[in-house]
Amino acid sequence: MINTFLFDLDGTLLPLDMDKFMEIYFSQLSNRLKEHIPPEKTIEYIWQSTNHMINNIDSNFTNMEVFSNHFSKITKKRFDELLPIFDEFYNTDFLKVEVATSPIPAVKEIVDILKSKNYNLVLATNPLFPRMAILHRIEWAGLKEEDFNLITSYEIMHACKPQIQYYEEILDIIGRNPEECIMVGNDVQEDMIAKSLGITTFLLEDQMIHREKTPPNNFDYRGSYSDLKNLIIEMF
């Protein structure tokens, strides 16, 4: 019996223009780090370390440790010295990317319905960002930190999407079996992979991301925000 809903964030709970998001994000971050890293190299270094983090499945290190170690290696800079700069960035300049988001009322309605039914809610966002950046985006979606029993961030997680270990770690943290959970997301490869563990899946089509030519088939349900809301009301 399902008692827990896992939600992706970007493109699911928080619709956004990813191109605009990335443009503003890297512009502001490059400017913030310019005294330590040449601005023309910042994007390259961030992507290299992010991809290294995504591909890592060594559970001995958190995503933050994997990212910071790799970033220090390729930039020749100590990450602990850069960390205050990153923290200041996420407290200030990062707020400018909000213009790339498009919150919709249906999201809060869906979350409120699930809370009224006493479901456990997990913010299963790809843990590539620090918790601080995720909390900002939760607010932009019209939600609160307290809405979720678990928020996956790079400080606490040891794997990223689309690695199956990411979902296994969530199940371990919340103490749930796959059959007790449903994953809601817009990314066919990153979110619907949860089905391979036995987690029920709902593919949100409003901002669907699909990187393959063949039609997606690794989901149990699919549809719009309205479809998801009706499913929750009628079946859960």
N, C-alpha and C positions, 0 to 999 in steps of 0.2 A: 504493500500500500504506500503510495507516494505521500511523503510528509515534508519534503524539502524541495524548494525551487532554486536552481542555480541560474543566475542572470549574467550574461555578458554586459559590458557597459557601452563602449563606443560603437555606435551604429545600432544598438539595441535599446538600452534604457536611455541613452543619450544620442539621438541622431546628430550627425555632424558632417561637415564638408571636409573630408580627410586631406585633400590637397591644400585647402586654405589653412587647416590646422597645422600641417607640417611646415608650410611656408612661414607662418608667424612664429611657430615654435623654434625652428632652427635659426631664424633671423634674430630673435631675441636672445637665444642661448649663445649664439656666436658672438654677439655684442657683449654679453655678460662675461664671457671667457677670454675676450680679445687680448687682455694683458698677459695671458698665460699660454694661449693656443692661437695660432694664426687663424683668423676667421674663415679663410678659404679651406682650412683643413678640418674644421669642427664637425661638419656634417659627415665627412668621411670617417673620422674617428668614432663618432657616436654610433654610426651604422655598423662599423666593424665590431665594436664591442657589444652592441645590441644583438647582432646575428650570432656572435659567439655565445651569448647568454641564451638565446633561443635554442641553439643546438646542444647546449649542455644538458646532460642527464646524470651528472655526478651529484648524488644526493648529499654529499659531504659538505657542499657549499651552497649558501643562499644565492639567489639570483644577483643580489647586490654585491656579494663577494666576487662572483664570477665576472660581473660587469666591471667592477672597480679594479680588479687585478689585471684584466685585459686592457682596460683604458690606461692604467698606469704604465703598462708595458709598452704600448704603442706611442704614447705621448711623451714618455720619459718624465712624467710628472707624478708626484705622490698624490693619490686620490684623497687621502685624509686632509691634505692641505687645500684641495679644491672643493671638498665637501661643503664648507660654509658658503661658498659661492653658489653651488648648486641649490642649497637650501634657500638662500636669499632669492635666487631666480624663481623657484617654485612658489615663494611667498609673494612675489611682486610681478615680475615680467610675464610669468606663465599665465596670469589672469587675463592677459590680452587675447589669448586664443579662444576665449569664450565666444567671441563674435563668429567663430566657425561652427558653433553648435546651434541646434534647433530643438529645444525641449518641447514636448507635446504633453497635453493634459492626460492622455490615455495612460501614460507610464505611471503617474502617481495613482491613478484610479486602480490600475492592476495591482500595484504594490499594496494599496490600502485594502483591497478585497482579500488578498492573500493573508495579510496580517490579521484581518477580522476573522479569518478561518483558522488562525493559529498555525500557519505553515512556517517552517524555518526558511529563511532567505539567505542565500549566499551571493555575494557580489563576485562572480567568477570572471573578473576582468583579467586580461593577459597581464601578468605581473612584471611588466617592463618598466614601470614607473614607481617612484617612492609613494608611500601612503599619502603624503601631503598633496601630491598632484591628483590622486584619485579622489580624495575628499572634496577637492574643489569641483571636480566633474560631477560628483554625486549631487552637490548643491545645485549645480547648473541644470541638472535633470529634474530639480524640484523635490529631491529626496533628502534624507538625513542619514548620517552615519549609523544612528541607532536603528534604522530600518533593517539592518543586516546582522546576522549572527556571525558572519565571517566576511572579511574583505581581503582578497588576495592582493598582496603588494610584493615588490621585489625584496623588501626587508625580511619577509618570513617564508617565502616560497623557494623551492629548490628546483623547479622546472617551469617551463613556459608552454603555452599553446604553440604548435599543435601536438606537443609530446604528451602521450597518454599518462606519463608519470605525474603530470600536473593534476589531472582529475583524480588519480589514485591518491595523491597527497591530500586533496580536498576531502575525499571520503574518509581518510584516516583522521584528519583533524576534527571533523564534525561527528565522527563515529556513526556513519550511516552506510548501509549497503546500497549498491547501485540501484536496486529495485525500488528503493525508497525515494529516488531523486528524479527530477526532470531538469534538463538543461535547455535554456532558452537563449538563442543567439542568432545572429545574422550572417555569420561566417561559416560556410559549408565545411571547409577544411579544419578550421580551428575549433569550432564549437560542436559541430555534429559528430566529431570523432569520439565524443563521450559515449555515443551509442555502442561502440565496440566493447565497452565495459559492462553494458547492460543498463545504462542510464537512459531513461526515456528522453527523447529530444523533440524540440519544437523549433523549426526553422522559420525565423521571422523574415519575411520577404520584402519588407518596405525598403531596406537598404542592404539587400543580400549581396554578399561577396562570394563569388565562385570562380576559382582559378582554373577549372578544367572545362573541356569542350563538351563532355558528356553531361546530361542532366543529373542533378543531385538525387541520390536515392537513400542516403544514410540518415533518414529522419523518420520519426513516428507521426508527427503532425507538422503542418506548414500553414502559413497564412499571414494575415496582417495583424496589427495591434488589436483591431476589433475582433478578429477571429480568436486571438489569444484570450482576450477578455471574456468572450462568450464561452470558450472552452473551459476556462476556470470556473465560471459561474455554473455551467451545466454539468461538468464532470468531476470537479475537484472540491 
